[in-house]
């Protein structure tokens, strides 16, 4: 697949995306940027949410992880579904009842301004690192397909990519994100299904042969060794709390739910989009099985994060497969980065700068300046991630989440399920110590706990340390 074809495909997608952004952002004000004016229809948000949970990391890394992990990722997805139900029936009614624009405002009303700022800063760090890690996958793929053939440096790749993200989110905010995610969901599902069809046709596999290949070659449930990261209950429980932390307590994801007309509509959206994750992720894993078989049959040297890009664009399959891959990748990655940037702008403007009491025009000026600065910061973090990363990006994202979202989860669990007040000024110390203790345990777990190796359940442990720390600095009930 030539670099020119890739560029034409990306340009066509962005023409459509910019059209959507312009249409959605017509006459929008600050409130519509932050929460869509609370006018979104639940079924549209639900379909958009299916795509919003799939980033460039999912699109590239999930098919590539099949060889090492089988279909074990589905164990985590089952936990995600339970987590979505808990978000729908515990968090959504609370946030609507308090009429929140930023969900971290809850922490101020419950504990105080220091806890509020701590939660907002941890979200900022978590989302910035996670978004950079996810977008890094796209930049790598674009470097391979476009920039490298033209002899252009990686830094220019990042600069162009972040400029495009800024352009389509600058005006419309959440409204643009929801419409763009609706387009993204459609593009992703169509591209994966058609890619499976073309690869299976090349391998001469009918539907029965496809199902037999999956059933015979890969494990789905891992109930053997509790010390292994793939053990079912570790993955399942980690999935529940990862979903609560990274969706329910994440301004990026919750701002879509808070754009619905009321809490009942938001609950319908959460339930539908949660259940839809299982078949959609199963399609990506299914595709991974076929890609590895195709690579083996044609002696293609590719694995993990390079598997899908290499086979889609450089293996001799029909050019439509490469075009579908590019559309799916661009849809997944740019929308996810744009959504993260919008949420970071909302949180930084309202929570950290505390600019919500400014006039409409003053707030708009602050919000636009923050949006530009955070675009640059995200580009810098992507460069740093490229210098440091040495693992599968899907693993890196969840490992990061285990450390950075743990304190946020602990804060909200303590606030919702106890009536205890804390000494607000000591909360930052607790939130910093919890990840440090987790890191120490993670590095020494095999030596200290008879070979036990932590996986993503570190998130739960991190939240538990935060909860215990809050008990230590407590000062009794309200």
C-alpha positions in Angstrom: 0.0 0.0 0.0 1.6 3.3 -1.1 2.1 6.3 1.2 -0.1 8.4 -1.2 -3.0 6.0 -0.8 -2.6 6.2 3.0 -2.6 10.0 2.8 -5.7 10.1 0.6 -7.6 7.8 2.9 -6.7 9.9 6.0 -7.6 13.1 4.1 -11.0 11.7 3.1 -11.8 10.7 6.7 -10.7 14.0 8.1 -12.8 16.0 5.6 -15.8 14.0 6.9 -14.7 14.5 10.5 -14.2 18.3 10.2 -17.6 18.5 8.5 -19.2 16.8 11.6 -17.2 19.0 14.0 -18.3 22.2 12.2 -21.9 21.1 12.1 -22.0 20.0 15.8 -20.1 23.1 17.0 -22.3 25.8 15.3 -23.0 28.5 17.8 -21.8 26.4 20.7 -21.1 28.0 24.1 -18.9 26.9 27.0 -21.6 24.6 28.6 -22.1 22.8 25.3 -18.3 22.4 25.0 -18.2 20.9 28.5 -21.3 18.7 28.5 -23.2 19.0 25.2 -25.9 21.1 26.8 -27.4 17.9 28.3 -29.4 17.4 25.2 -27.9 14.1 23.7 -30.2 11.2 22.9 -29.2 8.1 24.9 -29.2 5.6 22.0 -26.8 7.8 20.0 -24.5 8.2 23.0 -24.7 4.4 23.6 -23.6 3.7 20.0 -20.9 6.3 20.3 -19.7 4.8 23.5 -19.1 1.4 21.8 -16.5 3.2 19.7 -15.2 5.5 22.4 -14.0 2.5 24.4 -11.9 1.3 21.4 -8.7 3.4 21.0 -5.8 2.9 18.5 -4.3 0.6 21.1 -7.3 -1.7 21.0 -7.3 -1.7 17.2 -3.6 -2.5 16.8 -2.6 -4.3 20.1 -5.6 -6.6 20.8 -5.2 -8.7 17.7 -1.5 -8.9 18.3 -1.8 -10.1 21.9 -3.6 -13.3 20.9 -0.5 -15.4 20.5 0.8 -14.7 24.0 -2.4 -14.4 25.9 -5.0 -16.4 23.9 -8.5 -15.0 24.5 -7.8 -14.2 28.2 -8.6 -10.5 27.6 -12.3 -11.5 27.4 -12.0 -12.3 31.1 -11.3 -8.7 31.7 -14.1 -7.6 29.4 -16.6 -9.7 31.5 -15.4 -7.6 34.5 -15.9 -4.5 32.4 -19.6 -5.3 31.9 -20.1 -5.7 35.7 -18.3 -2.4 36.2 -20.5 -0.6 33.7 -23.6 -1.8 35.7 -22.1 -0.5 38.9 -21.4 2.9 37.3 -24.9 3.1 35.9 -26.7 2.4 39.2 -24.2 4.0 41.7 -22.3 6.9 40.1 -24.6 8.2 37.4 -27.6 9.0 39.7 -25.2 10.7 42.1 -23.5 12.9 39.5 -26.9 13.9 38.0 -28.4 14.7 41.4 -25.5 17.0 42.1 -25.7 18.5 38.6 -22.0 18.2 38.0 -20.1 19.5 35.0 -16.8 18.0 36.2 -17.2 14.9 38.3 -14.3 15.9 40.6 -16.5 18.7 42.0 -18.0 15.9 44.1 -14.7 15.6 46.0 -14.9 19.3 47.0 -18.4 19.0 48.5 -17.5 15.7 50.3 -14.0 16.4 51.6 -12.7 19.9 50.7 -10.7 21.9 48.2 -7.4 20.0 48.7 -9.0 16.6 48.0 -10.8 18.1 45.0 -7.5 19.4 43.6 -5.8 16.1 44.3 -8.4 14.1 42.4 -8.3 16.5 39.5 -4.5 16.4 39.3 -4.5 12.6 39.4 -7.0 12.5 36.6 -5.0 15.0 34.6 -1.8 12.8 34.9 -3.7 9.6 34.3 -5.5 10.8 31.2 -2.5 12.6 29.8 -0.3 9.4 30.1 -3.0 7.1 28.9 -4.0 9.2 25.9 -0.3 9.6 24.9 0.3 5.9 25.2 -2.7 5.1 23.0 -2.0 7.8 20.4 1.7 6.7 20.3 0.5 3.5 18.5 -1.0 5.5 15.7 2.0 7.7 15.3 4.2 4.6 15.1 2.0 3.1 12.4 1.8 6.4 10.4 5.6 6.7 10.7 5.9 3.2 9.1 3.4 3.8 6.4 3.8 7.5 5.5 6.5 9.5 7.1 9.4 7.0 6.9 9.0 6.4 3.1 9.2 10.2 2.6 12.2 10.4 5.0 10.3 12.6 7.5 11.2 12.6 11.2 8.9 11.2 14.0 8.7 14.6 15.6 6.9 16.0 12.5 4.6 13.0 12.6 3.5 13.9 16.1 3.2 17.6 15.4 0.9 17.0 12.4 -1.2 14.5 14.2 -1.7 16.7 17.3 -2.6 19.7 15.1 -5.3 17.6 13.4 -6.7 16.6 16.8 -6.7 20.2 18.0 -8.5 21.4 14.9 -11.5 19.1 15.1 -12.1 19.5 18.8 -11.4 23.2 19.2 -15.0 24.4 18.6 -17.6 21.7 19.2 -16.3 20.0 22.4 -18.4 17.1 23.7 -21.0 17.5 20.9 -18.4 17.0 18.3 -16.9 14.1 20.2 -20.3 12.2 20.4 -21.0 12.6 16.7 -17.4 11.7 15.8 -17.6 8.6 18.0 -20.8 7.5 16.3 -18.9 7.7 12.9 -16.0 5.9 14.6 -18.1 3.0 15.9 -19.5 2.4 12.4 -16.1 2.5 10.8 -14.5 0.2 13.3 -17.1 -2.5 13.2 -17.3 -2.4 9.4 -13.5 -2.4 9.0 -12.9 -5.4 11.3 -15.8 -7.5 9.9 -14.7 -6.9 6.3 -11.0 -7.6 7.2 -11.9 -10.9 8.8 -13.9 -11.8 5.6 -10.9 -11.0 3.3 -8.3 -12.8 5.4 -10.5 -15.8 5.9 -11.2 -16.0 2.1 -7.4 -16.0 1.5 -7.0 -18.9 3.9 -10.0 -20.7 2.4 -11.8 -20.8 5.7 -15.6 -20.9 5.9 -17.6 -19.9 9.0 -17.3 -23.4 10.5 -13.6 -23.4 9.8 -13.2 -20.0 11.5 -15.0 -21.2 14.6 -13.0 -24.4 14.8 -9.7 -22.5 14.5 -10.6 -20.3 17.4 -11.9 -23.1 19.6 -9.0 -25.4 19.0 -6.1 -23.0 19.2 -6.8 -20.6 22.1 -7.7 -20.7 25.7 -10.5 -18.4 26.9 -10.8 -19.1 30.6 -7.6 -19.5 32.7 -8.3 -21.2 36.0 -5.0 -23.0 36.5 -2.2 -21.2 38.3 -3.3 -18.3 40.6 0.3 -16.9 40.4 -0.1 -16.2 36.7 -1.3 -12.8 35.4 -3.9 -14.4 33.2 -5.7 -16.2 36.1 -9.5 -15.7 35.7 -10.4 -14.1 39.0 -7.5 -11.7 38.8 -8.5 -10.5 35.4 -12.3 -10.4 36.2 -11.9 -8.4 39.4 -9.4 -6.1 37.8 -11.8 -5.6 34.9 -14.6 -4.5 37.3 -12.5 -1.9 39.1 -10.6 -0.8 36.0 -13.9 0.0 34.4 -15.2 1.9 37.4 -11.9 3.9 37.7 -11.2 4.6 34.0 -14.8 5.1 32.9 -17.0 6.0 35.9 -14.4 8.2 37.6 -12.9 9.5 34.4 -14.1 12.9 33.1 -13.4 11.9 29.5 -15.8 9.0 29.6 -18.4 10.4 32.0 -18.8 13.7 30.1 -20.6 11.7 27.4 -23.0 10.2 30.0 -23.5 13.6 31.6 -24.5 14.9 28.1 -27.7 12.8 28.2 -31.0 14.4 29.1 -31.4 12.7 32.5 -29.9 9.9 34.7 -32.4 7.3 33.3 -31.2 7.9 29.8 -27.6 7.8 30.9 -28.2 4.4 32.6 -29.7 3.0 29.4 -26.6 4.2 27.5 -24.2 2.6 30.0 -26.0 -0.8 30.0 -26.2 -1.1 26.2 -22.6 0.1 25.5 -21.3 -2.2 28.3 -22.9 -5.3 26.9 -21.8 -4.5 23.4 -18.1 -4.5 24.4 -18.0 -8.3 24.6 -18.9 -9.1 20.9 -16.8 -6.2 19.6 -13.6 -7.2 21.5 -14.3 -10.8 20.5 -14.1 -9.7 16.9 -10.7 -8.1 17.4 -9.4 -11.3 19.1 -11.0 -13.4 16.3 -9.1 -11.2 13.8 -5.9 -11.8 15.7 -6.2 -15.5 15.3 -6.6 -15.2 11.6 -3.8 -12.7 11.2 -1.3 -15.1 13.0 -2.5 -18.0 10.7 -2.1 -15.8 7.7 1.4 -14.7 8.8 2.4 -18.3 9.3 1.0 -19.4 5.9 2.9 -16.6 4.1 6.1 -16.5 6.1 5.5 -13.0 7.3 7.7 -11.9 10.2 5.4 -9.8 12.3 3.9 -10.1 15.8 2.2 -8.1 18.6 1.8 -4.4 17.7 3.2 -4.7 14.2 1.1 -7.7 13.2 -2.1 -6.0 12.0 -0.4 -3.0 10.3 2.1 -5.2 8.4 -0.4 -7.7 7.1 -3.1 -5.1 6.2 -0.7 -2.9 4.2 2.3 -4.9 3.1 1.2 -8.6 2.6 -0.4 -8.8 -0.8 -4.0 -8.8 0.4 -6.4 -6.7 -1.7 -5.8 -2.9 -1.3 -9.3 -2.6 0.3 -7.9 -4.4 3.4 -5.2 -1.7 3.8 -7.8 1.1 3.3 -10.1 -0.5 5.9 -7.2 -0.7 8.3 -6.3 2.9 7.9 -9.9 4.1 8.3 -10.3 2.0 11.4 -7.0 3.1 12.9 -7.6 6.8 12.2 -11.1 6.6 13.5 -10.1 4.8 16.7 -7.0 6.9 17.5 -7.8 10.4 16.5 -11.3 10.3 18.1 -9.8 8.9 21.3 -7.1 11.5 21.5 -9.6 14.3 20.7 -12.0 13.0 23.4 -9.1 12.9 25.9 -8.0 16.4 25.0 -11.6 17.8 25.4 -11.9 16.1 28.9 -8.4 17.4 29.9 -9.4 20.9 28.9 -12.7 20.7 30.8 -11.0 19.4 34.0 -8.0 21.7 33.9 -10.2 24.8 33.2 -12.9 24.0 35.8 -11.0 22.0 38.5 -7.4 23.1 38.5 -7.8 26.8 37.3 -11.2 27.0 39.0 -12.4 29.3 36.2 -16.1 28.3 36.3 -17.2 31.6 38.0 -15.8 33.7 35.2 -18.0 35.5 32.6 -18.9 33.5 29.5 -16.3 35.4 27.3 -13.5 35.2 29.9 -14.2 31.5 30.4 -14.1 30.9 26.6 -10.8 32.6 26.4 -9.3 30.5 29.2 -10.7 27.3 27.8 -9.3 28.0 24.3 -5.8 28.8 25.7 -5.8 25.7 27.9 -6.9 23.6 24.9 -3.8 24.8 22.9 -1.4 24.3 25.7 -2.6 20.8 26.5 -2.3 19.8 22.8 1.4 20.7 23.0 1.9 18.9 26.3 0.3 15.7 24.9 2.7 15.9 21.9 5.7 16.2 24.3 4.4 13.2 26.4 4.1 11.1 23.2 7.8 11.8 22.4 8.8 10.8 25.9 6.7 7.6 25.7 8.5 6.7 22.5 11.8 7.1 24.2 10.8 4.9 27.2 8.4 2.2 26.0 9.6 -1.3 25.7 6.4 -3.4 26.1 3.1 -4.0 24.4 1.2 -0.8 24.5 -2.1 -2.4 25.6 -0.2 -3.7 28.7 1.5 -0.4 29.3 -1.8 1.5 29.3 -3.3 -0.8 31.9 -0.2 -0.8 34.0 -0.2 2.9 34.0 -3.9 3.0 35.0 -3.2 0.6 37.9 -1.0 3.3 39.4 -2.6 6.6 38.5 -6.3 5.7 38.7 -6.0 3.8 42.0 -6.1 6.9 44.3 -9.1 8.3 42.4 -11.0 5.1 42.9 -10.0 5.1 46.6 -11.2 8.7 47.1 -14.6 8.1 45.5 -15.2 4.7 47.3 -14.4 6.3 50.6 -16.6 9.3 49.9 -19.6 7.3 48.7 -19.6 4.4 51.1 -18.6 6.1 54.4 -19.7 9.2 56.3 -16.2 9.8 57.7 -14.5 13.2 57.2 -10.7 13.4 56.7 -8.1 16.0 57.4 -8.1 17.5 53.9 -4.6 18.9 54.0 -3.0 15.5 54.4 -4.8 13.9 51.5 -2.1 14.6 48.8 0.4 12.6 50.9 -1.9 9.6 51.1 -2.6 9.7 47.3 1.2 9.8 46.6 2.2 7.1 49.1 -0.4 4.6 47.8 1.1 4.1 44.3 4.6 4.1 45.8 3.6 1.2 48.2 2.1 -0.6 45.2 5.3 -0.2 43.2 7.4 -1.7 46.0 5.0 -4.7 46.4 4.9 -5.2 42.6 8.7 -5.4 42.3 9.1 -7.8 45.2 5.9 -9.9 45.0 7.4 -13.0 43.6 10.1 -13.1 46.3 7.8 -12.1 49.2 4.6 -14.1 48.2 5.8 -17.5 47.0 6.0 -16.6 43.3 2.8 -14.6 43.1 2.9 -12.0 40.3 0.7 -9.0 40.2 -1.3 -8.1 37.1 -3.9 -5.3 36.7 -5.3 -6.1 40.1 -2.7 -3.6 41.4 -5.4 -1.0 40.8 -7.6 -2.6 43.5 -4.6 -2.7 45.9 -3.8 0.9 45.1 -7.3 2.0 45.9 -7.2 -0.1 49.1 -4.0 1.7 50.3 -5.7 5.0 49.6 -8.8 4.0 51.6 -6.7 2.9 54.5 -4.7 6.1 54.4 -7.9 8.1 54.5 -9.0 6.2 57.6 -5.6 7.1 59.2 -6.1 10.8 58.6 -9.9 10.7 59.4 -11.4 13.0 62.0 -14.8 11.3 62.7 -18.2 11.6 61.1 -20.0 14.6 59.7 
